[in-house]
Amino acid sequence: MNEQPSSPDGEQAGPAPAQRSVLRRHALIDGIAIVFLALLAAVYYAANALLLVFACILFAILLYELSVLLCRRFGLNRKLGLGIVVAVLLLIIGLGGWAMSPRIAEQANQLAKEVPASLERLQQMVGQHPLLRRIADELPQPKRLMQYLGQMVPNAGLFFGGVLGAVANVAIILFVGIYFAVSPRSYIDGFLKLVPPAKRARVQQVLHEIGRTLGRWLLGTFCAMLIAGIATTIGLGLLGVPLALILGIIAGLLDFIPYVGPIMAGVPAVLIALSVDPQLALYTVLLFLGIQMVHGYVLQPLIDSHTVRIAPGLIIVMQLVFGTIFGFAGIALATPLTATLMVLIKMLYVEDILGDRSQEQDGAPPSG
């Protein structure tokens, strides 16, 4: 048998340097695996809180980009520009809510009554056709469907549940987003202190690119939502569809969610129109198709040309993935989360690990 070399005083010496190196390598791998599993567990148990933080960051980036645009236009100090942006937004929300809240509340209550009635009429119409009667029998009853939707919306995700929880989520996003936008440098510097000094410059580049991408995407999406809401309200009003204002607001808000949002906004509008006249429902469908064609062929290419070009199939897949993990809030934030992941993959994997630093990458807009 091989014996360990002994020291001059007769005691056995420790492991050889090569063995110590192997032991250290195994200990390092085990440590990395433990940290990785701990991070996965933290993400799993704190998923809603992390999603809420991401929503706060998105709102902060939107405020920051709006303040930068204002400062470039009028040569103001950035914090002064941010104060003006916040004041204008609060003024619009306050005055708009004060002036339109009675009408919105009235139409919202009426919408909650009209949608179940429209569903019942639709089932009766479908039940008159023998081929569709079997499908109609398998569909849930309107009251049960409305109960399901009512349970889904208050528990849409983020952090707090229930109706009051939804208000709390909005309040947190507003206030924390404003704090982030006031002094983003301090939060970025605090994060960079957790990174090894040799990698801080590259991580700062990655953070800057993520902020630039999300900022331009948010500005474009905000304009698209505004256009979709106004166009839907005016179009439904001209067609004579009841509750045009609340339906237009819903369409504008849900336009934040690509592909899925317009469908969700169109369903109640078509049901309300169907309760008036089937021909009016057809015109309503054509209206939503027209608005989405303008969005898909005009607005979305403009947004993609300044941000990350994401394939429609990938967006839908990521909506399914994030929706499974985070619920409805995951579906709503799937696009900015996917854009963030694409920037990380492009810069940290494609460029740094694979060494491919070409000017044009798949999923990235060409320069110039």
Buried (B, 14 or more C-beta within 10 A) or exposed (E): EEEEEEEEEEEEEEEEEEEEEEEEEEEEEEEEEEEEEEEEEEEEEEBBEBBBBBBBBBBBBBBBBBBBBBBEEEEBEBEEBBBBBBEEBEEEEEEEEEEBEEEBEEBBEBBEEBBBEBBBBBBEEBBEEEEEEEEBEEEEEBEEBBEEEEEEEEBBBBBBBEEEBBEBBEEBBBEBBBEBBBEBEEEBEEEBEEEEEEEBEBBBEBBEBBBBBBBBBBBBBBEBBEBBBEBBBEBBBEBEBBBBBBBBBBBBBBBBBBEBBBEBBBBBBBBBBBBBEEEBBEBBBEBBEEBBEBBBEEBBEEBBEBBBBBEEEBBBEBBBBBBEBBBBBBBBBBBBBBBBEBBEEBBEEBBBEEEEEEEEBEBBBEEE
